[in-house]
C-alpha cells in the first residue's frame, strides 16, 4: 500500500470538485492556485477552453509579493476588476482542492467586496 502525500490528497479533492464545477461564458470558473512564491487566479470558460481574465502576484503591477493572505487579497481585488472589464459579474468559485480558509478565503472575500458574485 502506497502512502498518500498532501499534494496527491489535494489533487484527489480537486478532481472531485471539478466533476461538479464547470465554467460557462456567462458564469466562468474562478480558479485559484498557490505556488510557494505566488498567488494566481483565472476566470475560465470551460466550454470554449479559454481564459477570460487572470491575475497573479507574479505581475509587475502587483505591489505585494509572496503567497500570503495580504497578496491573496490584492489578487482577489485585481481579478474582480478584470472580470468587470471582461463584462463578467457572476462566477463559480473553484478553490483548487484547498480548504476554504486563510489565503483562499481572503481571495474570495476580496473578489466579493470588489463586485463579483458567487
DRENMI-473890 format. One record per atom (N, C-alpha, C): residue number from 0; residue in three letters; atom name; x, y, z. Coordinates in Angstrom, 1 decimal, m for minus. Example, Ala and Ser with C-alpha at 12.3 -4.5 7.8 and 13.67 -1.06 7.14 Angstrom:
<mitors>
+-----+-----+------+--------+--------+--------+
:   n : res : atom :      x :      y :      z :
+-----+-----+------+--------+--------+--------+
:   0 : ala :    N :   13.2 :   m5.7 :    7.8 :
:   0 : ala :   CA :   12.3 :   m4.5 :    7.8 :
:   0 : ala :    C :   13.2 :   m3.3 :    7.8 :
:   1 : ser :    N :   12.8 :   m2.2 :    7.1 :
:   1 : ser :   CA :   13.7 :   m1.1 :    7.1 :
:   1 : ser :    C :   12.9 :    0.0 :    7.9 :
+-----+-----+------+--------+--------+--------+
</mitors>
This chain:
<mitors>
+-----+-----+------+--------+--------+--------+
:   n : res : atom :      x :      y :      z :
+-----+-----+------+--------+--------+--------+
:   0 : unk :    N :    0.8 :   m1.2 :    0.0 :
:   0 : unk :   CA :    0.0 :    0.0 :    0.0 :
:   0 : unk :    C :    0.9 :    1.2 :    0.0 :
:   1 : unk :    N :    0.7 :    2.1 :   m0.9 :
:   1 : unk :   CA :    1.5 :    3.3 :   m1.0 :
:   1 : unk :    C :    1.0 :    4.4 :   m0.1 :
:   2 : unk :    N :    1.9 :    5.2 :    0.4 :
:   2 : unk :   CA :    1.5 :    6.3 :    1.3 :
:   2 : unk :    C :    1.0 :    7.5 :    0.4 :
:   3 : unk :    N :    0.0 :    8.1 :    0.8 :
:   3 : unk :   CA :   m0.5 :    9.3 :    0.1 :
:   3 : unk :    C :    0.0 :   10.6 :    0.7 :
:   4 : unk :    N :    0.6 :   11.5 :   m0.1 :
:   4 : unk :   CA :    1.1 :   12.7 :    0.5 :
:   4 : unk :    C :    0.1 :   13.8 :    0.3 :
:   5 : unk :    N :    0.4 :   15.0 :    0.9 :
:   5 : unk :   CA :   m0.6 :   16.1 :    0.9 :
:   5 : unk :    C :   m0.9 :   16.6 :   m0.5 :
:   6 : unk :    N :    0.1 :   16.6 :   m1.4 :
:   6 : unk :   CA :   m0.1 :   17.1 :   m2.8 :
:   6 : unk :    C :   m1.1 :   16.1 :   m3.5 :
:   7 : unk :    N :   m0.9 :   14.8 :   m3.4 :
:   7 : unk :   CA :   m1.8 :   13.8 :   m4.0 :
:   7 : unk :    C :   m3.2 :   13.9 :   m3.4 :
:   8 : unk :    N :   m3.3 :   14.1 :   m2.1 :
:   8 : unk :   CA :   m4.6 :   14.2 :   m1.5 :
:   8 : unk :    C :   m5.3 :   15.4 :   m2.0 :
:   9 : unk :    N :   m4.6 :   16.6 :   m2.2 :
:   9 : unk :   CA :   m5.3 :   17.8 :   m2.7 :
:   9 : unk :    C :   m5.7 :   17.6 :   m4.1 :
:  10 : unk :    N :   m4.9 :   16.8 :   m4.9 :
:  10 : unk :   CA :   m5.3 :   16.6 :   m6.3 :
:  10 : unk :    C :   m6.5 :   15.7 :   m6.4 :
:  11 : unk :    N :   m6.7 :   14.8 :   m5.5 :
:  11 : unk :   CA :   m7.9 :   13.9 :   m5.4 :
:  11 : unk :    C :   m9.1 :   14.8 :   m5.1 :
:  12 : unk :    N :   m9.0 :   15.7 :   m4.1 :
:  12 : unk :   CA :  m10.1 :   16.5 :   m3.8 :
:  12 : unk :    C :  m10.4 :   17.5 :   m5.0 :
:  13 : unk :    N :   m9.4 :   18.0 :   m5.6 :
:  13 : unk :   CA :   m9.6 :   18.9 :   m6.7 :
:  13 : unk :    C :  m10.3 :   18.2 :   m7.9 :
:  14 : unk :    N :  m10.0 :   17.0 :   m8.2 :
:  14 : unk :   CA :  m10.7 :   16.2 :   m9.2 :
:  14 : unk :    C :  m12.1 :   16.0 :   m8.9 :
:  15 : unk :    N :  m12.4 :   15.7 :   m7.6 :
:  15 : unk :   CA :  m13.8 :   15.6 :   m7.1 :
:  15 : unk :    C :  m14.6 :   16.9 :   m7.3 :
:  16 : unk :    N :  m13.9 :   18.0 :   m7.0 :
:  16 : unk :   CA :  m14.6 :   19.3 :   m7.1 :
:  16 : unk :    C :  m14.9 :   19.6 :   m8.6 :
:  17 : unk :    N :  m13.9 :   19.3 :   m9.5 :
:  17 : unk :   CA :  m14.0 :   19.6 :  m10.9 :
:  17 : unk :    C :  m15.1 :   18.8 :  m11.6 :
:  18 : unk :    N :  m15.5 :   17.7 :  m11.0 :
:  18 : unk :   CA :  m16.6 :   16.9 :  m11.6 :
:  18 : unk :    C :  m17.9 :   17.7 :  m11.5 :
:  19 : unk :    N :  m18.0 :   18.6 :  m10.5 :
:  19 : unk :   CA :  m19.2 :   19.3 :  m10.2 :
:  19 : unk :    C :  m19.2 :   20.8 :  m10.7 :
:  20 : unk :    N :  m18.0 :   21.3 :  m10.7 :
:  20 : unk :   CA :  m17.8 :   22.8 :  m11.0 :
:  20 : unk :    C :  m17.3 :   23.0 :  m12.5 :
:  21 : unk :    N :  m18.0 :   23.7 :  m13.3 :
:  21 : unk :   CA :  m17.6 :   24.0 :  m14.6 :
:  21 : unk :    C :  m18.0 :   25.4 :  m15.0 :
:  22 : unk :    N :  m17.1 :   26.1 :  m15.7 :
:  22 : unk :   CA :  m17.4 :   27.5 :  m16.1 :
:  22 : unk :    C :  m18.0 :   27.6 :  m17.5 :
:  23 : unk :    N :  m18.9 :   28.5 :  m17.6 :
:  23 : unk :   CA :  m19.6 :   28.8 :  m18.8 :
:  23 : unk :    C :  m19.3 :   30.2 :  m19.3 :
:  24 : unk :    N :  m19.6 :   30.6 :  m20.5 :
:  24 : unk :   CA :  m19.3 :   32.0 :  m20.9 :
:  24 : unk :    C :  m20.0 :   33.1 :  m20.0 :
:  25 : unk :    N :  m21.3 :   32.7 :  m19.6 :
:  25 : unk :   CA :  m22.0 :   33.7 :  m18.7 :
:  25 : unk :    C :  m21.5 :   33.7 :  m17.3 :
:  26 : unk :    N :  m21.1 :   32.5 :  m16.8 :
:  26 : unk :   CA :  m20.6 :   32.3 :  m15.4 :
:  26 : unk :    C :  m19.3 :   31.5 :  m15.4 :
:  27 : unk :    N :  m18.2 :   32.1 :  m15.7 :
:  27 : unk :   CA :  m16.9 :   31.4 :  m15.7 :
:  27 : unk :    C :  m16.5 :   30.9 :  m14.4 :
:  28 : unk :    N :  m15.5 :   30.0 :  m14.4 :
:  28 : unk :   CA :  m14.9 :   29.4 :  m13.2 :
:  28 : unk :    C :  m13.8 :   30.3 :  m12.7 :
:  29 : unk :    N :  m13.8 :   30.7 :  m11.4 :
:  29 : unk :   CA :  m12.7 :   31.4 :  m10.8 :
:  29 : unk :    C :  m11.8 :   30.4 :  m10.1 :
:  30 : unk :    N :  m10.7 :   30.1 :  m10.8 :
:  30 : unk :   CA :   m9.8 :   29.1 :  m10.3 :
:  30 : unk :    C :   m8.6 :   29.7 :   m9.6 :
:  31 : unk :    N :   m8.3 :   29.2 :   m8.4 :
:  31 : unk :   CA :   m7.2 :   29.8 :   m7.6 :
:  31 : unk :    C :   m6.1 :   28.7 :   m7.6 :
:  32 : unk :    N :   m4.8 :   29.2 :   m7.6 :
:  32 : unk :   CA :   m3.7 :   28.3 :   m7.5 :
:  32 : unk :    C :   m2.6 :   29.1 :   m6.6 :
:  33 : unk :    N :   m1.9 :   28.3 :   m5.8 :
:  33 : unk :   CA :   m0.9 :   28.9 :   m4.9 :
:  33 : unk :    C :    0.4 :   28.1 :   m5.1 :
:  34 : unk :    N :    1.5 :   28.8 :   m5.5 :
:  34 : unk :   CA :    2.8 :   28.2 :   m5.5 :
:  34 : unk :    C :    3.4 :   28.6 :   m4.2 :
:  35 : unk :    N :    4.7 :   28.3 :   m4.0 :
:  35 : unk :   CA :    5.4 :   28.7 :   m2.8 :
:  35 : unk :    C :    5.6 :   30.3 :   m2.8 :
:  36 : unk :    N :    5.8 :   30.8 :   m4.0 :
:  36 : unk :   CA :    6.1 :   32.2 :   m4.1 :
:  36 : unk :    C :    4.9 :   33.1 :   m4.5 :
:  37 : unk :    N :    3.9 :   32.6 :   m5.3 :
:  37 : unk :   CA :    2.9 :   33.5 :   m5.9 :
:  37 : unk :    C :    1.5 :   32.9 :   m5.7 :
:  38 : unk :    N :    0.5 :   33.9 :   m5.9 :
:  38 : unk :   CA :   m0.9 :   33.5 :   m5.9 :
:  38 : unk :    C :   m1.4 :   33.8 :   m7.3 :
:  39 : unk :    N :   m2.2 :   32.9 :   m7.8 :
:  39 : unk :   CA :   m2.7 :   33.0 :   m9.2 :
:  39 : unk :    C :   m4.2 :   32.9 :   m9.1 :
:  40 : unk :    N :   m4.9 :   33.6 :  m10.0 :
:  40 : unk :   CA :   m6.4 :   33.5 :  m10.1 :
:  40 : unk :    C :   m6.7 :   33.6 :  m11.6 :
:  41 : unk :    N :   m7.6 :   32.8 :  m12.1 :
:  41 : unk :   CA :   m8.0 :   32.9 :  m13.5 :
:  41 : unk :    C :   m9.5 :   32.7 :  m13.6 :
:  42 : unk :    N :  m10.1 :   33.4 :  m14.6 :
:  42 : unk :   CA :  m11.5 :   33.2 :  m15.0 :
:  42 : unk :    C :  m11.5 :   32.4 :  m16.2 :
:  43 : unk :    N :  m12.1 :   31.2 :  m16.1 :
:  43 : unk :   CA :  m12.0 :   30.2 :  m17.2 :
:  43 : unk :    C :  m13.4 :   29.8 :  m17.7 :
:  44 : unk :    N :  m13.5 :   29.9 :  m19.1 :
:  44 : unk :   CA :  m14.7 :   29.4 :  m19.7 :
:  44 : unk :    C :  m14.4 :   28.0 :  m20.2 :
:  45 : unk :    N :  m14.9 :   27.0 :  m19.5 :
:  45 : unk :   CA :  m14.6 :   25.6 :  m19.8 :
:  45 : unk :    C :  m15.2 :   25.1 :  m21.1 :
:  46 : unk :    N :  m16.3 :   25.7 :  m21.5 :
:  46 : unk :   CA :  m16.9 :   25.2 :  m22.7 :
:  46 : unk :    C :  m16.1 :   25.5 :  m23.9 :
:  47 : unk :    N :  m15.4 :   26.7 :  m23.9 :
:  47 : unk :   CA :  m14.6 :   27.1 :  m25.0 :
:  47 : unk :    C :  m13.1 :   26.9 :  m24.7 :
:  48 : unk :    N :  m12.8 :   26.4 :  m23.5 :
:  48 : unk :   CA :  m11.4 :   26.2 :  m23.0 :
:  48 : unk :    C :  m10.6 :   27.5 :  m23.2 :
:  49 : unk :    N :  m11.1 :   28.6 :  m22.7 :
:  49 : unk :   CA :  m10.5 :   29.9 :  m22.8 :
:  49 : unk :    C :  m10.4 :   30.5 :  m21.4 :
:  50 : unk :    N :   m9.3 :   31.2 :  m21.2 :
:  50 : unk :   CA :   m9.1 :   32.0 :  m20.0 :
:  50 : unk :    C :   m9.6 :   33.5 :  m20.4 :
:  51 : unk :    N :  m10.6 :   33.9 :  m19.6 :
:  51 : unk :   CA :  m11.1 :   35.3 :  m19.9 :
:  51 : unk :    C :  m10.3 :   36.4 :  m19.2 :
:  52 : unk :    N :   m9.8 :   36.1 :  m18.1 :
:  52 : unk :   CA :   m9.0 :   37.1 :  m17.3 :
:  52 : unk :    C :   m8.2 :   36.4 :  m16.3 :
:  53 : unk :    N :   m7.0 :   37.0 :  m16.0 :
:  53 : unk :   CA :   m6.2 :   36.4 :  m15.0 :
:  53 : unk :    C :   m5.5 :   37.5 :  m14.2 :
:  54 : unk :    N :   m5.0 :   37.1 :  m13.0 :
:  54 : unk :   CA :   m4.3 :   38.0 :  m12.1 :
:  54 : unk :    C :   m3.3 :   37.2 :  m11.2 :
:  55 : unk :    N :   m2.2 :   37.7 :  m10.9 :
:  55 : unk :   CA :   m1.3 :   37.0 :  m10.0 :
:  55 : unk :    C :   m0.3 :   37.9 :   m9.4 :
:  56 : unk :    N :    0.4 :   37.5 :   m8.4 :
:  56 : unk :   CA :    1.4 :   38.3 :   m7.7 :
:  56 : unk :    C :    2.7 :   38.3 :   m8.6 :
:  57 : unk :    N :    2.8 :   37.5 :   m9.6 :
:  57 : unk :   CA :    4.0 :   37.4 :  m10.4 :
:  57 : unk :    C :    4.0 :   38.6 :  m11.4 :
:  58 : unk :    N :    2.9 :   39.4 :  m11.5 :
:  58 : unk :   CA :    2.9 :   40.5 :  m12.4 :
:  58 : unk :    C :    3.6 :   41.7 :  m11.8 :
:  59 : unk :    N :    4.1 :   42.6 :  m12.6 :
:  59 : unk :   CA :    4.8 :   43.7 :  m12.1 :
:  59 : unk :    C :    3.9 :   44.8 :  m11.4 :
:  60 : unk :    N :    2.6 :   44.8 :  m11.9 :
:  60 : unk :   CA :    1.7 :   45.8 :  m11.4 :
:  60 : unk :    C :    1.2 :   45.5 :  m10.0 :
:  61 : unk :    N :    1.4 :   44.3 :   m9.5 :
:  61 : unk :   CA :    1.1 :   43.9 :   m8.1 :
:  61 : unk :    C :    2.2 :   44.2 :   m7.2 :
:  62 : unk :    N :    1.9 :   45.0 :   m6.2 :
:  62 : unk :   CA :    3.0 :   45.5 :   m5.3 :
:  62 : unk :    C :    3.4 :   44.5 :   m4.3 :
:  63 : unk :    N :    2.5 :   43.7 :   m3.8 :
:  63 : unk :   CA :    2.9 :   42.7 :   m2.8 :
:  63 : unk :    C :    3.4 :   41.4 :   m3.4 :
:  64 : unk :    N :    4.4 :   40.8 :   m2.8 :
:  64 : unk :   CA :    4.9 :   39.5 :   m3.3 :
:  64 : unk :    C :    4.7 :   38.5 :   m2.2 :
:  65 : unk :    N :    4.8 :   37.2 :   m2.7 :
:  65 : unk :   CA :    4.7 :   36.1 :   m1.8 :
:  65 : unk :    C :    3.3 :   35.5 :   m1.8 :
:  66 : unk :    N :    3.2 :   34.3 :   m1.3 :
:  66 : unk :   CA :    1.9 :   33.6 :   m1.3 :
:  66 : unk :    C :    1.3 :   33.7 :    0.1 :
:  67 : unk :    N :    0.8 :   34.9 :    0.5 :
:  67 : unk :   CA :    0.3 :   35.0 :    1.8 :
:  67 : unk :    C :   m1.1 :   35.7 :    1.7 :
:  68 : unk :    N :   m1.8 :   35.9 :    2.9 :
:  68 : unk :   CA :   m3.1 :   36.4 :    2.9 :
:  68 : unk :    C :   m3.2 :   37.8 :    2.3 :
:  69 : unk :    N :   m2.2 :   38.7 :    2.6 :
:  69 : unk :   CA :   m2.3 :   40.0 :    2.0 :
:  69 : unk :    C :   m2.2 :   40.0 :    0.5 :
:  70 : unk :    N :   m1.3 :   39.2 :   m0.1 :
:  70 : unk :   CA :   m1.2 :   39.1 :   m1.5 :
:  70 : unk :    C :   m2.5 :   38.5 :   m2.1 :
:  71 : unk :    N :   m3.0 :   37.5 :   m1.5 :
:  71 : unk :   CA :   m4.3 :   36.9 :   m2.0 :
:  71 : unk :    C :   m5.4 :   37.9 :   m2.0 :
:  72 : unk :    N :   m5.5 :   38.8 :   m1.0 :
:  72 : unk :   CA :   m6.5 :   39.8 :   m1.0 :
:  72 : unk :    C :   m6.3 :   40.8 :   m2.2 :
:  73 : unk :    N :   m5.1 :   41.2 :   m2.5 :
:  73 : unk :   CA :   m4.8 :   42.1 :   m3.6 :
:  73 : unk :    C :   m5.1 :   41.4 :   m4.9 :
:  74 : unk :    N :   m4.8 :   40.1 :   m5.1 :
:  74 : unk :   CA :   m5.1 :   39.4 :   m6.3 :
:  74 : unk :    C :   m6.6 :   39.2 :   m6.5 :
:  75 : unk :    N :   m7.4 :   39.0 :   m5.3 :
:  75 : unk :   CA :   m8.8 :   38.9 :   m5.4 :
:  75 : unk :    C :   m9.4 :   40.2 :   m5.9 :
:  76 : unk :    N :   m9.0 :   41.4 :   m5.4 :
:  76 : unk :   CA :   m9.5 :   42.7 :   m5.9 :
:  76 : unk :    C :   m9.1 :   42.8 :   m7.4 :
:  77 : unk :    N :   m7.9 :   42.5 :   m7.8 :
:  77 : unk :   CA :   m7.5 :   42.7 :   m9.2 :
:  77 : unk :    C :   m8.3 :   41.8 :  m10.1 :
:  78 : unk :    N :   m8.6 :   40.5 :   m9.8 :
:  78 : unk :   CA :   m9.3 :   39.6 :  m10.7 :
:  78 : unk :    C :  m10.8 :   40.1 :  m10.8 :
:  79 : unk :    N :  m11.3 :   40.7 :   m9.7 :
:  79 : unk :   CA :  m12.7 :   41.2 :   m9.8 :
:  79 : unk :    C :  m12.7 :   42.4 :  m10.7 :
:  80 : unk :    N :  m11.7 :   43.3 :  m10.7 :
:  80 : unk :   CA :  m11.7 :   44.5 :  m11.6 :
:  80 : unk :    C :  m11.6 :   44.0 :  m13.1 :
:  81 : unk :    N :  m10.7 :   43.0 :  m13.3 :
:  81 : unk :   CA :  m10.5 :   42.5 :  m14.7 :
:  81 : unk :    C :  m11.8 :   41.7 :  m15.1 :
:  82 : unk :    N :  m12.5 :   41.1 :  m14.2 :
:  82 : unk :   CA :  m13.7 :   40.4 :  m14.6 :
:  82 : unk :    C :  m14.8 :   41.4 :  m15.0 :
:  83 : unk :    N :  m14.9 :   42.5 :  m14.3 :
:  83 : unk :   CA :  m15.8 :   43.6 :  m14.7 :
:  83 : unk :    C :  m15.5 :   44.2 :  m16.0 :
:  84 : unk :    N :  m14.2 :   44.3 :  m16.3 :
:  84 : unk :   CA :  m13.7 :   44.8 :  m17.6 :
:  84 : unk :    C :  m14.1 :   43.8 :  m18.7 :
:  85 : unk :    N :  m14.1 :   42.5 :  m18.4 :
:  85 : unk :   CA :  m14.5 :   41.5 :  m19.4 :
:  85 : unk :    C :  m16.0 :   41.2 :  m19.4 :
:  86 : unk :    N :  m16.8 :   42.1 :  m18.7 :
:  86 : unk :   CA :  m18.2 :   42.1 :  m18.6 :
:  86 : unk :    C :  m18.7 :   40.8 :  m18.0 :
:  87 : unk :    N :  m18.0 :   40.4 :  m16.9 :
:  87 : unk :   CA :  m18.4 :   39.2 :  m16.1 :
:  87 : unk :    C :  m18.8 :   39.7 :  m14.7 :
:  88 : unk :    N :  m20.0 :   39.3 :  m14.2 :
:  88 : unk :   CA :  m20.4 :   39.7 :  m12.9 :
:  88 : unk :    C :  m20.6 :   38.5 :  m11.9 :
:  89 : unk :    N :  m20.9 :   37.3 :  m12.5 :
:  89 : unk :   CA :  m21.1 :   36.1 :  m11.7 :
:  89 : unk :    C :  m20.1 :   35.1 :  m12.1 :
:  90 : unk :    N :  m19.5 :   34.4 :  m11.1 :
:  90 : unk :   CA :  m18.5 :   33.3 :  m11.3 :
:  90 : unk :    C :  m18.9 :   32.1 :  m10.5 :
:  91 : unk :    N :  m18.3 :   31.0 :  m10.8 :
:  91 : unk :   CA :  m18.3 :   29.8 :  m10.0 :
:  91 : unk :    C :  m16.9 :   29.7 :   m9.3 :
:  92 : unk :    N :  m16.9 :   29.5 :   m8.0 :
:  92 : unk :   CA :  m15.6 :   29.5 :   m7.3 :
:  92 : unk :    C :  m15.0 :   28.1 :   m7.3 :
:  93 : unk :    N :  m13.8 :   28.0 :   m7.8 :
:  93 : unk :   CA :  m13.0 :   26.7 :   m7.7 :
:  93 : unk :    C :  m11.8 :   26.9 :   m6.8 :
:  94 : unk :    N :  m11.9 :   26.3 :   m5.6 :
:  94 : unk :   CA :  m10.9 :   26.5 :   m4.6 :
:  94 : unk :    C :   m9.6 :   25.6 :   m4.8 :
:  95 : unk :    N :   m9.6 :   24.8 :   m5.9 :
:  95 : unk :   CA :   m8.5 :   24.1 :   m6.3 :
:  95 : unk :    C :   m8.1 :   23.0 :   m5.3 :
:  96 : unk :    N :   m9.0 :   22.4 :   m4.6 :
:  96 : unk :   CA :   m8.7 :   21.4 :   m3.6 :
:  96 : unk :    C :   m8.2 :   21.9 :   m2.3 :
:  97 : unk :    N :   m8.0 :   23.2 :   m2.2 :
:  97 : unk :   CA :   m7.6 :   23.8 :   m0.9 :
:  97 : unk :    C :   m8.8 :   24.0 :    0.0 :
:  98 : unk :    N :   m8.6 :   24.0 :    1.3 :
:  98 : unk :   CA :   m9.6 :   24.3 :    2.3 :
:  98 : unk :    C :  m10.0 :   25.8 :    2.1 :
:  99 : unk :    N :  m11.3 :   26.1 :    2.3 :
:  99 : unk :   CA :  m11.8 :   27.5 :    2.2 :
:  99 : unk :    C :  m11.4 :   28.2 :    3.5 :
: 100 : unk :    N :  m10.2 :   28.5 :    3.6 :
: 100 : unk :   CA :   m9.6 :   29.1 :    4.9 :
: 100 : unk :    C :   m8.4 :   29.8 :    4.5 :
: 101 : unk :    N :   m8.0 :   30.9 :    5.2 :
: 101 : unk :   CA :   m6.8 :   31.6 :    5.0 :
: 101 : unk :    C :   m6.7 :   32.3 :    3.7 :
: 102 : unk :    N :   m5.7 :   31.9 :    2.9 :
: 102 : unk :   CA :   m5.5 :   32.6 :    1.6 :
: 102 : unk :    C :   m6.7 :   32.5 :    0.7 :
: 103 : unk :    N :   m7.3 :   31.3 :    0.6 :
: 103 : unk :   CA :   m8.4 :   31.0 :   m0.3 :
: 103 : unk :    C :   m9.6 :   31.9 :    0.1 :
: 104 : unk :    N :   m9.9 :   32.0 :    1.4 :
: 104 : unk :   CA :  m11.0 :   32.8 :    1.9 :
: 104 : unk :    C :  m10.7 :   34.3 :    1.7 :
: 105 : unk :    N :   m9.5 :   34.7 :    1.9 :
: 105 : unk :   CA :   m9.1 :   36.1 :    1.7 :
: 105 : unk :    C :   m9.3 :   36.5 :    0.2 :
: 106 : unk :    N :   m8.9 :   35.7 :   m0.7 :
: 106 : unk :   CA :   m9.0 :   36.0 :   m2.1 :
: 106 : unk :    C :  m10.5 :   36.0 :   m2.5 :
: 107 : unk :    N :  m11.3 :   35.1 :   m2.0 :
: 107 : unk :   CA :  m12.7 :   35.0 :   m2.3 :
: 107 : unk :    C :  m13.4 :   36.3 :   m1.7 :
: 108 : unk :    N :  m13.2 :   36.6 :   m0.5 :
: 108 : unk :   CA :  m13.8 :   37.8 :    0.2 :
: 108 : unk :    C :  m13.4 :   39.1 :   m0.5 :
: 109 : unk :    N :  m12.2 :   39.2 :   m1.0 :
: 109 : unk :   CA :  m11.8 :   40.4 :   m1.7 :
: 109 : unk :    C :  m12.5 :   40.5 :   m3.0 :
: 110 : unk :    N :  m12.6 :   39.4 :   m3.7 :
: 110 : unk :   CA :  m13.3 :   39.4 :   m5.0 :
: 110 : unk :    C :  m14.8 :   39.8 :   m4.8 :
: 111 : unk :    N :  m15.4 :   39.2 :   m3.8 :
: 111 : unk :   CA :  m16.8 :   39.6 :   m3.5 :
: 111 : unk :    C :  m17.0 :   41.0 :   m3.2 :
: 112 : unk :    N :  m16.1 :   41.6 :   m2.3 :
: 112 : unk :   CA :  m16.2 :   43.0 :   m2.0 :
: 112 : unk :    C :  m16.0 :   43.9 :   m3.2 :
: 113 : unk :    N :  m15.2 :   43.4 :   m4.2 :
: 113 : unk :   CA :  m14.9 :   44.3 :   m5.4 :
: 113 : unk :    C :  m16.0 :   44.1 :   m6.4 :
: 114 : unk :    N :  m17.0 :   43.3 :   m6.1 :
: 114 : unk :   CA :  m18.2 :   43.2 :   m7.0 :
: 114 : unk :    C :  m18.5 :   41.9 :   m7.7 :
: 115 : unk :    N :  m17.7 :   40.9 :   m7.5 :
: 115 : unk :   CA :  m18.0 :   39.6 :   m8.1 :
: 115 : unk :    C :  m19.1 :   38.8 :   m7.3 :
: 116 : unk :    N :  m20.0 :   38.1 :   m7.9 :
: 116 : unk :   CA :  m21.0 :   37.4 :   m7.2 :
: 116 : unk :    C :  m20.7 :   35.9 :   m7.4 :
: 117 : unk :    N :  m20.7 :   35.1 :   m6.3 :
: 117 : unk :   CA :  m20.6 :   33.7 :   m6.3 :
: 117 : unk :    C :  m21.0 :   33.1 :   m4.9 :
+-----+-----+------+--------+--------+--------+
</mitors>
